[in-house]
Amino acid sequence: MTATDLAALAPDVLDLAARRVEAETGLTFAGARRRRFDAALGKMADTLGLPGAAACASWLLAGPWDAARSALCARFLTVGETYFFREPRALDLACDVARAHAARGANRLLRIWSAGCCTGEEPYSIALSLRRRVPQLPPDGVTILATDLNDAFLDFARAGIYRRWSFRRADPADLDDFFRPLGDGRFEIDPRLRAQIRFASLNLASATYPSAATGTVAMDIIFCRNVLMYFAPEQVGRVIARLRDCLAPGGWLVVNASEASPPLFAGFTPVYHEDAVFFRKSAPADTVAVPQEATAVAPPAPAPAKAPAPAPARAAAAALAPAPAPPVPQPDGAMARVHALAAAGRREEALQCLRRAVEADVLSAPLQQDAALFALEHGDRALARHCVRRLLYLEPDSALGHYLSALIEDASGRRPRARSLLREFGRLAAGADAELRSALKQWMERAP
Ligand SMILES: C[S@@+](CC[C@H](N)C(=O)[O-])C[C@H]1O[C@@H](n2cnc3c(N)ncnc32)[C@H](O)[C@@H]1O
């Protein structure tokens, strides 16, 4: 087949390749992400010495799926954004669970899994937090498994050498006890922490877990943060069900707040925070206290019928009291009702209604966008941030999303981040067509 033939076939071949990659790795390239897939295929083609994206797509489609295809997809299609002490509330949960474990004098190991650990910042942050904050639990009383699809990330994690950028939310001065400066701007993790973590390759889209072979059974906490967002909804459901099977009774699954669509988490009880959501597998009558700070994002509609009873822990009980919630409205009607409540001066009810609506339709970008603006206008920055994250997940190139995100960051005092978002907004808006530019103008006039 000539290059011209391939070019004519390209859209079909690229579609088929995108579908195969999704089936094999779980990574989805629907909507705006599709352009990223096509661009990545071009780069993969260069690496393979193939003439272009279409030829690379044909290579991905030909023959059985093998390690070479997996490795290349992992290298070019996964996102390696991570840093130490990300979403610290989740680390608070790990410390609380560890304290409760130590207090019970449990004679079994505390088992933690970082699924989608990327370059290791997440599992090392867990190990470090436990060492520092739960000294009553000896390091050999904890086992930490860290897995990822991308072997290059895992090699990096095993080396345990990081640049200052990995500590962008931490003060390296605080880390003196556990990092050795190498004198060239890099820091090496303490070998004692490194020895505590087992790094292994594991594809979350495969059915290799739970299993004794992968060491993924009877987990007390699974961190699977900022990973599910790259999967298609059906795949997310399968992954969550398997992760649930990996948890011990009462175990916790931690995901990023923007990934938490309650219908997908059947069999769990959710506890919401601004930047993380904890899902508890069941609610035995023991007492692992969840972090005590108030929840930033209220729980959505009542748990599905099959879900266990609400957790008895104090904060969870308060957060999860079976709410006599009104029926979840449909998106269009929901926004009208939200506005009507606000116009009647019932701000709190309007925001509650909005929370339920955005949880009921997590995949609607227009709804998340309208909800973000409403929440900002009505002073609920946490909810606005939650909706903007979802919006940018659904539409990574949304100019409005970048603009709103910049407003939120600015209001939170994170000026450099706000400036960089505004620059991105300017770039995206410049490329928008006249109709969108006019819509943008109207939004900017409305935005607080
Ligand atoms: C954005 S990083 C998140 C890292 C870390 N959990 C955090 O929150 O900072 C997403 C990670 O998920 C991994 N990943 C993507 N698809 C995966 C799959 N099918 N199985 C396992 N890991 C996967 C990527 O390789 C990447 O390291």
The ligand as a Gaussian input file, in Angstrom:
#p B3LYP/6-31G(d) Opt

LIG

0 1
 C       -1.610000      11.931000      36.000000
 S       -0.732000      10.505000      36.547000
 C       -1.296000      10.387000      38.219000
 C       -0.182000      10.061000      39.168000
 C       -0.574000      10.021000      40.641000
 N       -1.568000       9.023000      40.902000
 C       -1.028000      11.373000      41.134000
 O       -2.227000      11.572000      41.359000
 O       -0.203000      12.264000      41.296000
 C       -1.622000       9.200000      35.720000
 C       -0.880000       7.892000      35.734000
 O       -1.770000       6.851000      35.341000
 C       -1.041000       5.916000      34.591000
 N       -1.943000       5.090000      33.805000
 C       -2.668000       5.455000      32.726000
 N       -3.346000       4.404000      32.241000
 C       -3.046000       3.348000      33.039000
 C       -3.429000       1.983000      33.047000
 N       -4.253000       1.489000      32.113000
 N       -2.924000       1.180000      34.010000
 C       -2.083000       1.692000      34.937000
 N       -1.683000       2.962000      34.981000
 C       -2.160000       3.786000      34.044000
 C       -0.131000       6.797000      33.755000
 O        0.965000       6.078000      33.238000
 C        0.281000       7.868000      34.746000
 O        1.437000       7.527000      35.424000

